[in-house]
Amino acid sequence: MLCSVTVGESFWPAVLPALAGSGCLALLVERLLEPPPLACWRRPAAALAIHFGLWLWLSSVLLLLLQRPVFAASSLLAGFLFVVLVSNAKVHSLHEPFIFQDFEYFSDALRHPRLYMPFFGAVRAFLSLLALGLAIAAGLTIEDSLLGRLSVGEFLAGAATLALGGLLLLWYGARRRLAVAFDPTADLRQLGLLTALWRYGEEEHARCPARSPYEQPASSPEPGAGLTTLVVVQSESFFDARRLFSGIRRDLLGEFDSLRSSAACHGPLQVAAWGANTVRTEFSFLSGLAAESLGVHRFNPYRRVARQGVATIATFLKRLGYRTICVHPYAASFYSRNVVFPRLGFDEFIDIAAFAGAARDGPYVGDLAVAEYVADLLAGSAGEPLFVFVITMENHGPLHLEEVAPGDGERLYSASPPPGCEDLTIYLRHLVNADRMAGRLRAAIDRLPGPACLCWFGDHVPIMPGPYRALGVPDGRTDYLIWRKGDRPRVAVPRELRIDELGSQVLQQIGLLPARG
């Protein structure tokens, strides 16, 4: 039988100073967040209970593993500082703080370091490593294991008491769920980092009640019209950058302008992401679901909602007899698309394995190589109704890891940009290739024997902090067009759409959904 008196006399004096010190320092570290949360005395009592409950419970786990209170406390503090620094890096690049759903990206960063690590920055990396080093040094040189001073029973009883105290605080804080607005900045400010993470984690288990518009039956095409071949391109970071700086050459997007001049519909597009998080835009297009209808699932719908099976434009077209294909020149496992896309109605997912030896522009498979692959798919379709959804990669950052090439300035600008716009120059170089891709797909579609349609849109604006400081931050809208084979130039009034409306608009333009007034 464990002796609680001995535990109280020996365990707590050894543990409480480190735990109390780390808890107080955590509140100071939290003030480094951008934006900083409200002062702790201005937050709801339940928010503080969750904060300290998590801290106690995590401390008890680390104490069990490390058996040294200073080591455990400093390690937890170092981990907390790392999350704060990651959050600030995300705010800097994406205008959004760290949320619970982002924990998945830590493993992605190890598998695809080029996509993530450069945005973290050398200074933040140094501070994180320094904090970790100090924690290890403190643990290994300052103190001995508690098991050298306490019996195993005394140590386990004390650690269990800590864990129980943390769980009781969590129970108190979680009895009535704190309200969240699903605005990460506002929720972080109101609740603090740990409590905001906890609440977003809780909300992920809530079922999403939204119903996709693609659950409705399809309209039959007009007699003798046949089914329209449909190519949809989600172009990486595509937007008309000419509205960012008047000195960009007006003919930079010549093919896009030509398509737009005869497009059935075009205009600015309100997308579900800023700078990254492509899957938010991608899922809204495919499912027809607005971000606000998804609750917390809007931040990464592929974690839960998409895995449950959702009606999409692909399932809608499959019911009509279409073969549905996704082409993405990157690893199919990224964002778990290899798991998700079959459940979203795609017959085939073509990933980086199909592009072995393909031409690259920068670190990724070039847009022109993707265009050639899609052109071959179309040519080999043999009249089979085909839906091809293309997710490009060429213009994916980090742009600052690439170099401006000789002649880029003269080729891309009619007037020199301000200093600090090297990222913009690199972006425009890739944008030219996206434009050439659009032209190549138009030519391939023109050669098809039956009706065909091309939809083109950008998933989000690019990450370019330097150019935005010099030229102004864009509003986050990208651009789209819907072009049908055989359409003639017209004076079409631009029509602004939300990304969740775009798929239905495409189906209306090819006669598979009734037009709305």
N, C-alpha and C positions, 0 to 999 in steps of 0.2 A: 504493500500500500504506500502511495507517494505521500511524502510529508510536505504539506503546503507551507508550513512555517519556514522550513529550510529554503524552499523555493522563494518565498517572499524576502528572506534575509539575504540570499546569495544571487539569485537570478536578476531581480529587478534593479538593484544598484549597478550591476554590470551592464544592463541593457538600456535602461531608461535615458541616461544622458545622450547616448548616440542617437536613439530614436527621436527624442525631443529635439535635439539639435538638427537632425536631417529634416524633420517636419517643418521647423521654423525656416530653415534655409530654402526648402521647397517653395514656400510662399514668396520668398524673395526672388528665387529663380523664375517663378511664374510671372513676375513683373517685367521680365525681359521679353515676354510675348508681344507680338505685333498683331492686332492691338492688345494692350494689356487688359486683363479682366478687371472687373470691379474689385475694390478692396474687399477682403474676406468678410468684414463686418457688414457689408452692404448686400451680401448674397443671402438667399434663403437658407434657413437652418438645415433643410434637407440637403441642399447642395454641399454645405460644409460637412455634413455627416457622411455623405458619399465620398467626398475628397479624403477625409481622414480615415474612413473605413477602408478604402482602397490602400491607403498608405500603410496602415497597420497590417493589413492582410499580406500585402506584398513584402513588407518587412519581415513578417514571420516566415514566409516561404524562403526568402534569402537567408535568414538566420539559420534555418534548418539545413540549408545547403552548405553555407560557409562557416557556421559555428562561431563566428566572430562578429560582435555587434557593430564595431566601427567599420569593418569591411562591408558588412551587409548594408549598413546605412549609407555609406559613401558610394557603394555600387548602385544602389537605388537612386541616389541623388544624381549620379553621373548619367544613368539611363534617362532620368527625367529631363536633365539638361539637354541630352541628345534630341529628345522629342521636341523640346522647345526650339532648338536650333533648326530642326527639320521643318517645323511649322513656319518659322520665319522665312526660311528659304522658299517654301511653297507660297507664302504670301507675296514674296518678292517676284516670283515668276508667274503665279497663277491667280493672284488676288484672292486667295482663299486659304484659311489656316488648316492645319492638320486635323483630320477627323478619324473616327474609329475605322471606317472602311479603308483608310490608307495603310493600315498595318499590313495588308496583303502585299503592298508594294515593296516591303523590305525584302521579301524573298525574290520578287521580280528584279529588284536592284542588284541582287547577287547574280542572277541569271542573265540580265541584260544591263550591265553597269553603264554602258554608254548613254542609255536613255535617261538615266536618273542622276548618277553621281556628279556630273559636271554642274548641275544646278545647285548642288549642296554647297560648293565653294571650298577653297583651300583653307580659309580662316576657320570656318565652322568645323571642317574635318580636323584641323589642328586642335581646336578647343575640345572637341569630343574625345580625341585620343589622349589629350592632356588630362582631362577629367577621369578617364578610364585608368590611365597610368597612375594617377594619384590615389585612386580608390584601391587599386591592386597593391600599391606600395604601402598604403595605410594598413591594409588587411594583413599583409605578409610580414611587415617589419615592426608594427607598433604593438600588436596584440597577439596573444596566444589563443588557441581554441578554448571555448568555454568548457569543453569536455575534459580539459585538464584540471578544472576547478570544481566542476559539478558532476554529479552522477548523471547517467543517461536519463534516468527517470525524472530528475529535477529539470534537466534541460528540455526534455520533451514536454513536460507539464507547463513550463513557462512559455515555450513557443506556441503550444496549443491555446494557452490563455490569450496570448497576443492575437492569434488567428480568430479566436472566438470573439474577442472585443471588436476586431475589424468587421466580422460578419454581422454582429449586432448593430454596429453603426450603419452598415450597408442596408440592413433590413429596415432600420428606422428611416433612412433617407429614401428608400425605394418604395415605401408603403403606398404613397400616392405619387404617381409619376410626375416629375417636374415637367412643365410645359416646354416644348422646344418648337422653334419656328422653322427648322430646317434651313436656316440661314446660318452657315457655320461661323461667320464673324460675330453676329449678334448672339448666338448661343454660347460661344466661347466667352464673350464679354460678360454675359449675365451669370453663367454657371461656373466659370473656371475651367481649366483644361481637363483635369481628371474627371470631373462630373459631366462635362460635355461629351467626353469619350464614352463614359459609361451609358449615358442616355442614348447616344446614337447606336451603341451596341444593343441596348434593350430594344430600340425601335426596329432593328433589323429583323427581329423575330416576329414582328407584326405582319399579318397577312396583307397583301396589297389588293384592295377591292376593285381596282380599275379594270375596265373591260375594253379590249382593243376594238376599234371600229372595223377591223378586218374579220371579225366574227360574222359579219353580215354576208348574205349570199352574193355571189358575183353576178353582174349583168351579162347577158350573152351579147357578143359583138353583133353588129348589124349583119344581116344575111349576105353571104359572099365576101364579107370584109376580111375574114381570117383573123387569127390572133397576131398581135403586134410583137415582134422581137423587142425586148426591153433591155437596155444597158444603163445601169445607174453607177455613176462614179462618185465616190466620197473621196474628194481630193484633199490630201493631207495639207492642212494649214492654208487652204486656198481662200483668198479674198482679193478683191480688186484694190491692190495697194496704191494705185494711182490717186485714190482719194486721200491717202496719207500724206503725199508730197507731190506738189505740182511739177517738180523737176523730173519725175519718172517719165520716160518716153511714152508717148500716147499709143504707139504701135506695139507696145510690149505684149499685149494680149490680143493680137490681131485675129487669131482663130476664134477665141472666145467671143470677141466683138462680132465677128461674122455670124457665128451661131446665134448670138443674142438678137441680131438684127432680123432673123426669121423665126425666132423662137415662139412657140405657142404661149409661153408664160416665162417671165424672168423677173428678177428683182433682188432686193436685200433679203437675207434669211436670218431670222432669230434662232440661234442655235443654243444647245444645252450645255455648252462648255466654253471655257476661256483659256486658250493657250495649250491645253492638253485635255486628258480625260475624254478621249475620242469616243469611248463606248457610250457616254451619255447621249451624244448626238446620234450615234449609230443606232442605238436602241430606240430612241424616239422616232427616227425615220422608219425603221423596220416595223415597229409595233403600232405607230400612230398614237402613242400615249404621251401626253404632256408631262413634263417633269413634275409639276405640282400635284399630279394625280398619283405619283409613286411614293410619296412620303420620303423616308430616308433612303429608299431603294433608288432614288434618282441619282445618287452619288456613284454607285456602281451596280447597275441593274443585272449584271452578269453573275453576281455573287449568289443571288437567290431567285429573284423573280423570273429571269429568263430560263433558269434551270427547271422551273416548274412547268414550262411549256406555255407559250403565249402566241395567240394568233398574230400573224405578221403579214406583210405584203407578199412574202414568199409562200406562206401557207395558202393565202388567197389565190395566188397564181397557180399553185400546184393543183388546186381543186379544178382549175380550168384545163389542166393537162400540160402546163409548162414544166420544163426541166429547169431546176433552180440551182445556180452555181455561184459560189463566192470565190473571188480571186484576191488574194492578199499576199504580197511578196515578203512575208515575214513568218516567224514561227507560229504555227497554228495554235500552240499551247499558250501563247501570250493572251492575257485576259481570258484564258480557258475557252477560247473560241472553238477549239476542236470538240469540246463537250457541249457548248451552248448552241452552236449553229445548226446541228442536226435537229435540235428541239425547236428551233425557230423556223424550220421548214426548208432547209437547204439540202438538196440531194448530194452535193459535192462541195468540199472545201479544198481549194487549191492554194497551197502555201509555198514557202520559200523552197521546198524540195523541187518544185517544178521549174525553178529559175536558176539551177546550177549552171554557172558559167555565163549568166545573163549580164549584160552591160550595167555597170553601176555609175551613178553620178553622185559623188560624195560617198558616204558609207553605206548607202542603201541601194537596192535595185532601182534603176532609173525608170521614170514614168514612160519613156518611149518603149522600153523593153516590155513593160506591162501592156502597153497599147498593142504591140505586135502579138503578144500572147492572146489577148482578147480578140483581136482581128482574126487570128487563126481559129479560135473557138467559133466565131460567127460564121466563118467560111465553111466550117465542117459541120454545121448544124443540120444540113440537109433538109431544110424546111421545118424542122422540129421547133415548136414554140419554145423560146429560150428567154430566161431572165438571168442576167449576169450582174451581180453586185460586186463592184470593184472597190477595194480599200487600198489606196496608194500609200507609199512610204517615203518617196524621195525627199520631200521637203520637211521631213521630221527633223527637229533639232537634235542636239544643241547646235545652233548655227555658229556659235562663237568658236567651235572647235575646227571649223573650216577656214580656209584662207581666201581672201579676195584674189582673183586671178588677174594677170595683166590684160588690159583691154576691157575689163568688166565695166568700169566707170563710163567709158565712151559708148559702150554698147547698150547700157541700161538707162542712162540718164541724159536728159537734155540740159540740165543745170546741175551743178555739183551739190550734193547733199551737205548738211552741216557735219562738223566733226562728230565722231562717235557712231556713225551709221554703217559701219562695216557689216553688221549682221543683216541690215536691210539689203545691201548689195548682194550678199550670198543668197538671201531669200529670193530676190528677184531673178537671180541666175537659175534657180530651180523653178521659179514660177514660169519662166519662158518654156521650160521643158513640159510643164503641166499644160501650157497652152498648145504646144506642139502635139501632145497626147490627144487633146480634144480634137484637133484637126485630123489626126490619124484615125481616130474612131469615127469621125464623120465620114471620111472616105470609105472606111470598111462598111459602114451602115448603108451608104449610098449604093454599094455593089450588091446588097442583098436583094433577092427577088420580090419579097413581100414587104408589108408595112413594118416600120421599125421606128424606135424612139430612143433618144439619148437624154438622160437626166444627169446634170452635173451640179455638185454643190461642195462647199467647203465645210469641214467639220468644226473648225474653230480658227480664230486668228492665231498667228505664230507668237512665240515667246521672243520678244526683242526689246529688252529693257532700255538699252542705249538709244536706239532710234526713237522709242516712245518718249524718252526724256527730251530729246531734241525736237521732235515733230508733233508730239501730242499722242495720247493714248486713244486707240480706236474704241468705238462703242461696243465691239464684240460681235457685230453682225458680219456674216460672210455673204456670199453671193450664190445664186442658183440660176439655172435655166432648164427648160424642158423643150427640147427640139425634136420635131417629127420629120422623118424623111419626106421630102417633097414639098415641105412648106416653103413659101416664097417670102422675101423680105417684106416687112410690114412696119408700121409705126405702132409698136405695142407699148402700152403704158406699163411701166414697172409696177409690179404688185408684190408688196411685202408679205411674206409668209412666216409662220413658225415651222420649225423642223418637223413637228408632229403632224402638220397639215400637208407636207410636201408629197408624201406617198399617195395620199388620196387625190391630190391634184394631178399627179402623173396618171393614175388610173382613170380619172375623168377625161384627161386629154386623149387617151387611147381607147375610150369608149367602154371601159369595163366598170365604171361607176357612173351613176347619173350626175350630170352637171348640177351644181348648186347655183342659186341666183346670187 
